[in-house]
Amino acid sequence: MGKMILCTGVCAKTPYCFEISETKVYSIEELVFYLYQNLYGIQEEALDESLAIWIRSELKLVETANKLSELIQRKASIKDRAMLLFRSCHYYKEEEIEYAEKILEDIACLPPFGRLKLRAENSLRYHNYVRAAYLYENLLKRPEAAKLAPEEYGEILHNQAIAHIYTMSVAEAAEEFKEAYERCKRKESLEQYFYALLISGNEEEFQKAAEEFQIEEQEQKNLREKTNQVFIQSRKTEDAWKLQQAEKLRESGKAEEYYESVQKILDGWKRDCRKFLQ
């Protein structure tokens, strides 16, 4: 038998948007659900005064907003702020809230390197590749990185390579995938290395790598086929579709509309780039 949840407050006309994931929430229940599902990714900026203002003005939960503002002014921990929100409505049971509290306590006890790694992983999870690349680069520059086990270091390199595919050169990402494999021996890293070589069009390097890692001809064929499938799929992505539509405008002589369409796409990319500076 299901349970009925009595909603608190009102449904917002203007949603609150979490910048890293670009998730919009319209009620206190949606807010706490998002926080609960992203315990490892809660950042201080997501629970700041702008959230208190939104809760006060949009949800009309003045008491909750005032308590959150007080915690923010006292520089209370993320755990204390989240607990206030979890207990401000009836969405989760007490044992579920206690579980969330334990997770947040464990995160708070992590050293700075561990917290930075969580931020990087969360950025990658939400496809914020610019921020992820920036954070992973900083991770590998820290002295703690030199003390990591080969598997841990290789994992960070692998994730950094994924971010670099979208933000820098595929050739550079290929070398990072290769180093990641040499450190942690993950098959996924080796496969991504070959995919990156094929995508970058480096046929000579691909052949040399195939010999070095003793990749059979059939496996080479499989790698090529999967790469071609990726190219086909990429043409179906939203941005690719928008660019194709813009190109049709240019071909039909609608230059002004063409430049407006391209500018909108560029503006979206610029917004993504700015996120890591916040």
Backbone as numpy.savetxt, mean C-alpha at the origin, in Angstrom:
# Nx Ny Nz CAx CAy CAz Cx Cy Cz
-27.77 -17.96 14.30 -28.62 -16.77 14.30 -27.74 -15.53 14.30
-27.99 -14.58 13.41 -27.18 -13.38 13.32 -27.51 -12.41 14.43
-26.70 -11.37 14.52 -26.95 -10.35 15.54 -27.29 -9.04 14.86
-28.07 -8.21 15.55 -28.44 -6.91 15.02 -27.57 -5.85 15.70
-26.95 -4.98 14.89 -26.09 -3.93 15.42 -26.84 -2.61 15.37
-27.01 -1.97 16.51 -27.65 -0.67 16.57 -26.64 0.39 16.19
-26.86 1.05 15.05 -25.88 2.01 14.56 -25.86 3.27 15.43
-24.69 3.87 15.53 -24.49 5.06 16.35 -24.28 6.26 15.44
-24.83 7.40 15.82 -24.62 8.60 15.03 -25.39 8.56 13.73
-24.94 9.37 12.77 -25.62 9.46 11.48 -24.65 9.06 10.37
-25.20 8.93 9.18 -24.38 8.62 8.01 -23.87 9.94 7.43
-22.57 10.04 7.25 -21.96 11.29 6.80 -22.31 11.60 5.35
-22.50 12.89 5.07 -22.68 13.32 3.68 -21.32 13.37 2.99
-20.31 13.81 3.74 -18.95 13.86 3.22 -18.13 12.77 3.92
-17.60 11.80 3.21 -16.88 10.70 3.86 -15.52 11.12 4.39
-15.00 10.33 5.30 -13.62 10.50 5.75 -12.77 9.56 4.92
-11.66 10.06 4.39 -10.83 9.26 3.50 -9.47 8.99 4.13
-9.10 7.71 4.22 -7.76 7.32 4.68 -6.84 7.38 3.48
-5.83 8.23 3.56 -5.04 8.57 2.38 -4.24 7.40 1.82
-3.65 6.58 2.70 -2.78 5.51 2.18 -3.57 4.51 1.34
-4.73 4.13 1.82 -5.54 3.14 1.09 -6.61 3.77 0.22
-6.83 5.08 0.38 -7.87 5.81 -0.33 -9.25 5.22 -0.04
-9.42 4.69 1.17 -10.69 4.12 1.60 -11.56 5.21 2.22
-12.83 5.25 1.80 -13.77 6.24 2.33 -14.75 5.57 3.29
-14.99 6.21 4.41 -15.95 5.68 5.38 -17.02 6.73 5.65
-18.24 6.26 5.94 -19.38 7.16 6.09 -20.04 7.10 7.46
-19.61 6.20 8.32 -20.24 6.06 9.64 -19.19 5.62 10.64
-19.54 5.69 11.92 -18.60 5.26 12.95 -18.37 3.76 12.86
-19.40 3.02 12.43 -19.24 1.58 12.28 -18.26 1.24 11.15
-18.38 1.94 10.03 -17.44 1.72 8.93 -16.03 2.12 9.35
-15.93 3.18 10.14 -14.63 3.65 10.62 -13.94 2.59 11.47
-14.64 2.06 12.46 -14.01 1.08 13.35 -13.76 -0.24 12.63
-14.61 -0.58 11.67 -14.37 -1.79 10.88 -13.07 -1.65 10.11
-12.86 -0.50 9.48 -11.63 -0.27 8.72 -10.42 -0.34 9.65
-10.49 0.29 10.80 -9.36 0.28 11.74 -9.06 -1.14 12.22
-10.10 -1.90 12.50 -9.92 -3.26 13.00 -9.27 -4.14 11.95
-9.67 -3.96 10.68 -9.11 -4.76 9.60 -7.69 -4.33 9.23
-7.26 -3.17 9.73 -5.94 -2.64 9.38 -5.13 -2.28 10.63
-5.20 -3.15 11.64 -4.50 -2.87 12.89 -3.01 -2.67 12.69
-2.42 -3.43 11.78 -0.98 -3.32 11.56 -0.60 -2.11 10.71
-1.61 -1.42 10.20 -1.31 -0.28 9.35 -1.80 1.06 9.87
-2.35 1.06 11.09 -2.85 2.33 11.63 -1.68 3.28 11.84
-1.78 4.44 11.22 -0.74 5.46 11.36 -1.28 6.62 12.17
-0.41 7.32 12.82 -0.83 8.43 13.67 -1.61 9.47 12.89
-1.21 9.70 11.62 -1.89 10.72 10.84 -3.34 10.34 10.53
-3.67 9.04 10.64 -5.03 8.60 10.37 -5.95 8.85 11.56
-5.39 9.11 12.73 -6.19 9.34 13.94 -5.85 10.70 14.52
-5.82 11.72 13.67 -5.43 13.05 14.11 -6.66 13.94 14.28
-6.44 15.23 14.42 -7.54 16.15 14.71 -8.54 16.23 13.56
-8.09 15.98 12.33 -9.03 16.02 11.21 -10.11 14.95 11.36
-9.75 13.82 11.95 -10.75 12.77 12.19 -11.73 13.21 13.27
-11.22 13.85 14.33 -12.10 14.33 15.40 -13.09 15.36 14.85
-12.61 16.24 13.99 -13.49 17.25 13.39 -14.57 16.57 12.55
-14.17 15.55 11.77 -15.13 14.83 10.94 -16.18 14.13 11.79
-15.77 13.48 12.87 -16.71 12.78 13.76 -17.70 13.78 14.37
-17.20 14.96 14.70 -18.05 15.98 15.32 -19.02 16.58 14.32
-18.52 16.96 13.15 -19.35 17.70 12.20 -20.23 16.80 11.34
-19.72 15.64 10.95 -20.46 14.77 10.03 -21.30 13.72 10.74
-20.74 13.11 11.79 -21.47 12.04 12.49 -22.27 12.54 13.69
-22.01 13.80 14.07 -22.71 14.43 15.20 -22.45 13.72 16.53
-21.30 13.05 16.61 -20.92 12.36 17.85 -19.96 13.28 18.61
-20.54 14.30 19.22 -19.75 15.36 19.85 -18.90 14.83 21.00
-19.48 13.99 21.83 -18.75 13.48 22.99 -17.52 12.66 22.55
-17.73 11.78 21.58 -16.61 10.98 21.08 -15.54 11.87 20.46
-15.96 12.86 19.69 -15.02 13.78 19.05 -14.22 14.56 20.08
-14.89 15.02 21.12 -14.20 15.79 22.17 -13.18 14.92 22.91
-13.55 13.68 23.19 -12.62 12.78 23.88 -11.41 12.48 23.01
-11.64 12.31 21.70 -10.53 12.06 20.78 -9.62 13.28 20.71
-10.19 14.46 20.67 -9.39 15.69 20.65 -8.53 15.81 21.90
-9.10 15.44 23.05 -8.34 15.50 24.30 -7.15 14.54 24.25
-7.37 13.33 23.73 -6.28 12.36 23.62 -5.19 12.87 22.68
-5.61 13.49 21.58 -4.64 14.01 20.61 -3.82 15.13 21.24
-4.47 16.02 21.97 -3.77 17.14 22.62 -2.78 16.63 23.66
-3.13 15.52 24.32 -2.23 14.93 25.33 -1.17 14.05 24.70
-1.21 13.95 23.33 -0.28 13.09 22.59 -0.39 11.64 23.06
-1.62 11.21 23.29 -1.88 9.83 23.70 -1.50 8.87 22.57
-1.27 7.62 22.93 -0.83 6.62 21.96 -1.92 6.30 20.95
-1.50 5.71 19.84 -2.45 5.26 18.83 -3.40 4.23 19.43
-2.87 3.39 20.30 -3.70 2.37 20.94 -4.83 3.02 21.72
-4.55 4.05 22.51 -5.59 4.71 23.31 -6.63 5.38 22.42
-6.18 5.97 21.33 -7.12 6.62 20.41 -8.02 5.58 19.75
-7.42 4.47 19.32 -8.20 3.42 18.65 -9.19 2.79 19.63
-8.76 2.55 20.87 -9.65 1.95 21.85 -10.87 2.82 22.12
-10.66 4.13 22.15 -11.79 5.06 22.33 -12.80 4.86 21.21
-12.31 4.76 19.98 -13.21 4.61 18.84 -13.89 3.25 18.84
-13.15 2.19 19.17 -13.75 0.86 19.20 -14.88 0.78 20.23
-14.73 1.50 21.33 -15.73 1.44 22.40 -16.81 2.52 22.25
-16.74 3.29 21.16 -17.73 4.36 20.97 -18.99 3.86 20.28
-18.96 2.61 19.81 -20.16 2.03 19.19 -20.20 0.55 19.57
-21.18 -0.16 19.04 -21.41 -1.54 19.46 -21.06 -2.53 18.35
-20.08 -2.19 17.54 -19.79 -3.04 16.39 -19.02 -4.30 16.80
-18.08 -4.16 17.74 -17.26 -5.31 18.14 -17.53 -5.68 19.60
-17.42 -6.99 19.87 -17.57 -7.48 21.23 -16.33 -7.12 22.04
-16.46 -7.19 23.36 -15.37 -6.79 24.24 -14.13 -7.67 24.02
-14.32 -8.96 23.81 -13.16 -9.84 23.60 -12.45 -9.50 22.28
-13.22 -9.05 21.28 -12.60 -8.64 20.02 -11.80 -7.35 20.19
-12.34 -6.45 21.00 -11.63 -5.19 21.27 -10.35 -5.46 22.06
-10.42 -6.41 23.00 -9.23 -6.76 23.78 -8.15 -7.37 22.88
-8.58 -8.14 21.89 -7.63 -8.70 20.92 -6.93 -7.58 20.15
-7.72 -6.61 19.69 -7.15 -5.47 18.97 -6.19 -4.69 19.85
-6.54 -4.55 21.11 -5.67 -3.81 22.04 -4.33 -4.51 22.21
-4.35 -5.84 22.27 -3.11 -6.60 22.41 -2.22 -6.42 21.17
-2.84 -6.45 19.99 -2.08 -6.26 18.74 -1.41 -4.89 18.75
-2.15 -3.86 19.11 -1.61 -2.50 19.10 -0.53 -2.33 20.16
-0.67 -3.03 21.29 0.39 -2.99 22.32 1.67 -3.62 21.78
1.52 -4.74 21.07 2.69 -5.42 20.49 3.38 -4.52 19.47
2.58 -3.82 18.65 3.14 -2.93 17.64 3.89 -1.78 18.32
3.30 -1.25 19.39 3.93 -0.13 20.11 5.28 -0.53 20.70
5.43 -1.82 21.01 6.69 -2.30 21.60 7.76 -2.58 20.55
7.39 -2.52 19.29 8.38 -2.76 18.24 9.43 -1.65 18.24
10.67 -1.98 17.90 11.68 -0.93 17.73 11.35 -0.10 16.51
11.97 1.08 16.36 11.69 1.94 15.19 11.82 1.22 13.86
12.81 0.32 13.74 13.01 -0.40 12.49 11.79 -1.27 12.17
11.25 -1.92 13.18 10.09 -2.78 12.98 8.86 -1.99 12.58
8.67 -0.82 13.20 7.52 0.01 12.86 7.65 0.57 11.44
8.87 0.92 11.05 9.09 1.42 9.70 8.81 0.32 8.67
9.19 -0.90 9.00 8.93 -2.04 8.10 7.43 -2.25 7.93
6.67 -2.12 9.01 5.22 -2.26 8.92 4.62 -1.19 8.03
5.11 0.03 8.15 4.61 1.13 7.32 4.90 0.84 5.84
6.08 0.34 5.57 6.45 0.02 4.18 5.54 -1.08 3.63
5.33 -2.12 4.41 4.49 -3.24 3.97 3.06 -2.78 3.73
2.57 -1.89 4.59 1.21 -1.39 4.44 1.08 -0.55 3.17
2.09 0.25 2.88 2.07 1.07 1.65 2.07 0.19 0.42
2.85 -0.87 0.44 2.90 -1.80 -0.69 1.56 -2.52 -0.84
0.99 -2.87 0.27 -0.30 -3.58 0.26 -1.37 -2.77 -0.46
-1.34 -1.45 -0.26 -2.34 -0.59 -0.89 -1.85 0.04 -2.19
-0.80 -0.55 -2.77 -0.29 -0.11 -4.07 0.19 1.33 -4.08
0.59 1.83 -2.90 1.18 3.17 -2.85 2.68 2.98 -3.06
3.07 2.79 -4.31 4.42 2.36 -4.63 5.47 3.43 -4.37
5.11 4.68 -4.54 6.08 5.76 -4.29 6.47 5.78 -2.81
5.47 5.75 -1.95 5.75 5.74 -0.51 6.49 4.47 -0.10
6.06 3.33 -0.66 6.69 2.05 -0.32 8.16 2.06 -0.71
8.47 2.54 -1.92 9.86 2.58 -2.37 10.70 3.46 -1.44
10.15 4.59 -1.08 10.85 5.53 -0.19 11.15 4.87 1.16
10.15 4.18 1.72 10.30 3.56 3.04 11.27 2.37 2.99
11.17 1.54 1.94 12.09 0.40 1.84 13.53 0.85 1.63
13.71 1.92 0.85 15.06 2.45 0.67 15.64 2.91 2.01
14.80 3.55 2.83 15.26 3.99 4.15 15.55 2.82 5.07
14.75 1.77 4.96 14.99 0.58 5.77 16.38 0.00 5.52
16.72 -0.12 4.24 17.99 -0.75 3.88 19.20 0.14 4.19
18.96 1.42 4.42 20.05 2.33 4.78 20.35 2.30 6.28
19.40 1.79 7.05 19.57 1.80 8.51 20.57 0.72 8.95
21.32 0.98 10.01 22.32 0.00 10.46 21.71 -1.34 10.86
20.44 -1.34 11.28 19.80 -2.59 11.68 19.69 -3.57 10.51
19.63 -3.03 9.29 19.47 -3.89 8.11 20.65 -4.85 7.95
21.83 -4.40 8.32 23.02 -5.24 8.18 22.99 -6.44 9.11
22.15 -6.38 10.15 22.08 -7.46 11.13 20.95 -8.45 10.84
20.20 -8.20 9.78 19.08 -9.08 9.45 19.56 -10.42 8.92
18.75 -11.44 9.14 19.02 -12.74 8.54 18.86 -12.63 7.03
19.55 -13.48 6.25 19.45 -13.40 4.78 18.01 -13.44 4.28
17.16 -14.25 4.93 15.77 -14.36 4.50 15.02 -13.04 4.70
15.27 -12.39 5.84 14.59 -11.13 6.12 15.08 -10.02 5.19
16.38 -9.97 4.97 16.94 -8.95 4.08 16.43 -9.17 2.65
16.39 -10.44 2.24 15.91 -10.76 0.90 14.46 -10.38 0.71
13.64 -10.56 1.75 12.23 -10.19 1.67 12.07 -8.68 1.45
12.86 -7.88 2.17 12.80 -6.43 2.01 13.25 -6.04 0.60
14.32 -6.67 0.12 14.79 -6.39 -1.25 13.72 -6.73 -2.29
13.07 -7.86 -2.09 12.02 -8.30 -3.01 10.90 -7.27 -3.06
10.45 -6.82 -1.89 9.36 -5.84 -1.84 9.79 -4.49 -2.41
11.04 -4.11 -2.16 11.54 -2.86 -2.73 11.56 -2.94 -4.25
11.93 -4.10 -4.78 11.96 -4.29 -6.23 10.57 -4.13 -6.83
9.55 -4.66 -6.14 8.18 -4.50 -6.62 7.82 -3.02 -6.71
8.16 -2.26 -5.67 7.88 -0.83 -5.67 8.65 -0.12 -6.77
9.89 -0.53 -7.00 10.73 0.13 -8.01 10.26 -0.15 -9.44
9.60 -1.27 -9.66 9.05 -1.56 -10.99 8.09 -0.44 -11.40
7.33 0.06 -10.40 6.32 1.07 -10.69 6.84 2.50 -10.57
8.01 2.68 -9.98 8.48 4.04 -9.71 9.82 4.36 -10.35
10.62 3.34 -10.70 11.94 3.58 -11.28 12.10 2.70 -12.52
13.26 2.16 -12.75 13.48 1.35 -13.94 13.27 -0.13 -13.64
12.72 -0.84 -14.63 12.51 -2.28 -14.50 13.86 -2.99 -14.41
14.86 -2.46 -15.11 16.19 -3.07 -15.09 16.78 -3.04 -13.69
16.59 -1.93 -12.98 17.09 -1.84 -11.61 16.35 -2.82 -10.71
15.03 -2.91 -10.91 14.23 -3.84 -10.12 14.69 -5.28 -10.37
15.07 -5.58 -11.61 15.53 -6.93 -11.94 16.74 -7.31 -11.10
17.70 -6.39 -10.97 18.89 -6.67 -10.18 18.55 -6.88 -8.70
17.55 -6.16 -8.23 17.13 -6.32 -6.83 16.44 -7.66 -6.62
15.64 -8.09 -7.58 15.02 -9.41 -7.49 16.11 -10.50 -7.47
17.13 -10.31 -8.29 18.21 -11.28 -8.36 18.94 -11.37 -7.01
19.25 -10.21 -6.44 19.93 -10.20 -5.15 19.04 -10.79 -4.06
17.75 -10.50 -4.15 16.81 -11.04 -3.17 16.82 -12.57 -3.22
16.82 -13.13 -4.43 16.86 -14.58 -4.57 18.16 -15.16 -4.03
19.28 -14.50 -4.32 20.58 -14.99 -3.86 20.67 -15.00 -2.35
19.91 -14.12 -1.71 19.95 -14.06 -0.25 18.97 -15.03 0.41
17.76 -15.12 -0.13 16.74 -15.92 0.58 16.26 -17.15 -0.19
16.69 -17.29 -1.46 16.36 -18.47 -2.26 14.86 -18.68 -2.46
14.11 -17.60 -2.49 12.67 -17.70 -2.76 12.45 -17.84 -4.27
11.70 -18.86 -4.66 11.44 -19.08 -6.08 10.74 -17.88 -6.70
9.87 -17.24 -5.93 9.13 -16.08 -6.44 10.08 -14.96 -6.87
11.14 -14.73 -6.10 12.10 -13.68 -6.43 12.82 -14.00 -7.74
13.17 -15.28 -7.93 13.84 -15.68 -9.16 12.92 -15.50 -10.36
11.66 -15.89 -10.22 10.70 -15.72 -11.30 10.52 -14.25 -11.65
10.41 -13.42 -10.63 10.23 -11.98 -10.87 11.46 -11.38 -11.55
12.63 -11.93 -11.25 13.86 -11.48 -11.90 13.78 -11.72 -13.41
13.34 -12.91 -13.80 13.23 -13.22 -15.22 12.12 -12.42 -15.89
11.00 -12.24 -15.19 9.93 -11.41 -15.75 10.43 -9.99 -16.01
11.17 -9.44 -15.05 11.68 -8.08 -15.20 12.63 -7.97 -16.38
13.46 -8.99 -16.57 14.38 -8.98 -17.72 13.61 -8.99 -19.04
12.57 -9.80 -19.09 11.77 -9.88 -20.31 11.01 -8.58 -20.57
10.45 -8.01 -19.50 9.70 -6.77 -19.65 10.60 -5.64 -20.12
11.82 -5.62 -19.62 12.76 -4.56 -20.01 13.35 -4.78 -21.40
13.05 -5.94 -22.01 13.54 -6.24 -23.35 14.99 -6.63 -23.41
15.54 -7.04 -22.26 16.96 -7.40 -22.21 17.13 -8.89 -22.52
17.02 -9.23 -23.81 17.06 -10.63 -24.24 18.42 -11.26 -23.96
19.49 -10.52 -24.19 20.83 -11.06 -23.96 21.03 -11.41 -22.49
20.61 -10.53 -21.62 20.75 -10.78 -20.18 19.85 -11.94 -19.74
18.67 -12.03 -20.37 17.76 -13.14 -20.06 18.41 -14.47 -20.38
19.04 -14.58 -21.54 19.69 -15.82 -21.95 20.85 -16.17 -21.01
21.63 -15.17 -20.64 22.75 -15.39 -19.72 22.25 -15.87 -18.36
21.16 -15.24 -17.88 20.60 -15.62 -16.58 20.01 -17.02 -16.64
19.38 -17.37 -17.77 18.80 -18.71 -17.92 19.88 -19.78 -17.82
21.03 -19.49 -18.41 22.15 -20.43 -18.32 22.71 -20.47 -16.89
22.84 -19.31 -16.28 23.41 -19.24 -14.93 22.57 -20.02 -13.93
21.25 -19.89 -14.04 20.36 -20.54 -13.07 19.77 -21.84 -13.61
20.30 -22.29 -14.76 19.93 -23.59 -15.34 18.42 -23.72 -15.53
17.86 -22.75 -16.24 16.43 -22.75 -16.55 16.20 -23.51 -17.85
15.43 -24.58 -17.78 15.16 -25.40 -18.96 14.37 -24.62 -20.01
14.46 -25.07 -21.27 13.80 -24.37 -22.37 12.29 -24.26 -22.17
11.68 -25.34 -21.65 10.23 -25.30 -21.43 9.86 -24.24 -20.40
10.68 -24.14 -19.35 10.42 -23.13 -18.33 10.62 -21.73 -18.90
11.62 -21.56 -19.76 11.83 -20.27 -20.41 10.60 -19.90 -21.25
10.06 -20.91 -21.93 8.87 -20.68 -22.75 7.70 -20.26 -21.88
7.55 -20.91 -20.72 6.46 -20.56 -19.79 6.61 -19.12 -19.29
7.85 -18.73 -18.99 8.09 -17.37 -18.52 7.72 -16.35 -19.59
8.05 -16.65 -20.83 7.73 -15.74 -21.94 6.22 -15.64 -22.13
5.53 -16.76 -22.04 4.07 -16.76 -22.22 3.38 -15.97 -21.12
3.85 -16.14 -19.88 3.24 -15.40 -18.77 3.50 -13.91 -18.90
4.69 -13.56 -19.40 5.01 -12.15 -19.60 4.10 -11.55 -20.67
3.86 -12.27 -21.73 2.96 -11.79 -22.79 1.54 -11.60 -22.25
1.13 -12.51 -21.37 -0.21 -12.40 -20.77 -0.31 -11.13 -19.92
0.79 -10.80 -19.23 0.81 -9.59 -18.41 0.66 -8.36 -19.29
1.38 -8.35 -20.43 1.28 -7.22 -21.36 -0.16 -7.05 -21.86
-0.79 -8.18 -22.19 -2.18 -8.13 -22.67 -3.10 -7.60 -21.58
-2.88 -8.09 -20.35 -3.71 -7.66 -19.23 -3.51 -6.18 -18.93
-2.26 -5.71 -19.07 -1.96 -4.32 -18.74 -2.72 -3.36 -19.64
-3.02 -3.80 -20.85 -3.76 -2.95 -21.78 -5.21 -2.76 -21.32
-5.63 -3.60 -20.40 -7.01 -3.52 -19.93 -7.14 -2.70 -18.64
-6.03 -2.21 -18.11 -6.09 -1.46 -16.86 -6.77 -0.13 -17.10
-7.23 0.49 -16.01 -7.99 1.73 -16.11 -7.19 2.85 -16.78
-5.94 3.06 -16.32 -5.14 4.13 -16.88 -4.83 3.88 -18.35
-4.53 2.62 -18.69 -4.25 2.30 -20.09 -5.48 2.58 -20.94
-6.66 2.23 -20.43 -7.90 2.48 -21.17 -8.11 3.98 -21.36
-7.84 4.76 -20.31 -8.00 6.21 -20.40 -7.05 6.80 -21.43
-5.82 6.29 -21.45 -4.85 6.79 -22.43 -5.28 6.45 -23.85
-5.84 5.25 -24.02 -6.33 4.87 -25.35 -7.47 5.78 -25.79
-8.37 6.11 -24.86 -9.48 7.01 -25.18 -8.97 8.40 -25.53
-7.94 8.84 -24.79 -7.36 10.15 -25.07 -6.72 10.17 -26.45
-6.05 9.08 -26.80 -5.40 9.00 -28.11 -6.43 9.08 -29.24
-7.60 8.52 -29.01 -8.67 8.60 -30.01 -9.11 10.05 -30.21
-9.13 10.82 -29.11 -9.48 12.24 -29.21 -8.45 12.98 -30.06
-7.17 12.66 -29.84 -6.11 13.32 -30.60 -6.22 12.98 -32.09
-6.47 11.71 -32.37 -6.57 11.27 -33.76 -7.77 11.91 -34.48
-8.80 12.22 -33.72 -9.99 12.83 -34.33 -9.89 14.35 -34.39
-8.73 14.89 -34.00 -8.52 16.33 -34.12 -8.98 17.15 -32.92
-9.40 16.48 -31.86 -9.87 17.19 -30.66 -8.70 17.41 -29.71
-7.80 18.28 -30.11 -6.55 18.48 -29.37 -6.78 18.96 -27.95
-7.69 19.92 -27.79 -7.92 20.48 -26.45 -8.45 19.41 -25.49
-9.40 18.62 -25.95 -9.96 17.56 -25.11 -8.91 16.49 -24.82
-8.04 16.24 -25.82 -6.96 15.26 -25.64 -6.04 15.69 -24.51
-5.60 16.95 -24.53 -4.68 17.43 -23.50 -5.34 17.47 -22.12
-6.63 17.77 -22.08 -7.35 17.76 -20.80 -7.39 16.35 -20.22
-7.65 15.35 -21.07 -7.71 13.96 -20.61 -6.36 13.49 -20.08
-5.29 13.80 -20.83 -3.95 13.40 -20.40 -3.58 14.10 -19.11
-3.96 15.38 -18.97 -3.63 16.13 -17.76 -4.29 15.52 -16.54
-5.52 15.03 -16.68 -6.22 14.40 -15.56 -5.48 13.15 -15.10
-4.98 12.37 -16.07 -4.22 11.16 -15.73 -2.94 11.54 -15.01
-2.24 12.56 -15.53 -1.00 13.02 -14.90 -1.25 13.55 -13.50
-2.35 14.26 -13.31 -2.69 14.80 -11.98 -2.88 13.67 -10.99
-3.50 12.57 -11.45 -3.69 11.42 -10.57 -2.36 10.81 -10.17
-1.45 10.71 -11.12 -0.12 10.16 -10.81 0.63 11.09 -9.85
0.48 12.40 -10.04 1.15 13.36 -9.17 0.63 13.24 -7.73
-0.69 13.02 -7.58 -1.25 12.86 -6.24 -0.63 11.66 -5.54
-0.42 10.59 -6.30 0.22 9.40 -5.73 1.64 9.71 -5.28
2.35 10.48 -6.10 3.75 10.82 -5.79 3.85 11.69 -4.54
2.86 12.55 -4.34 2.92 13.47 -3.20 2.67 12.77 -1.86
2.03 11.60 -1.91 1.62 10.95 -0.67 2.78 10.64 0.25
3.92 10.23 -0.34 5.03 9.83 0.51 5.70 11.04 1.20
5.37 12.25 0.74 5.93 13.44 1.37 5.12 13.89 2.57
3.92 13.32 2.73 3.05 13.77 3.82 3.45 13.13 5.14
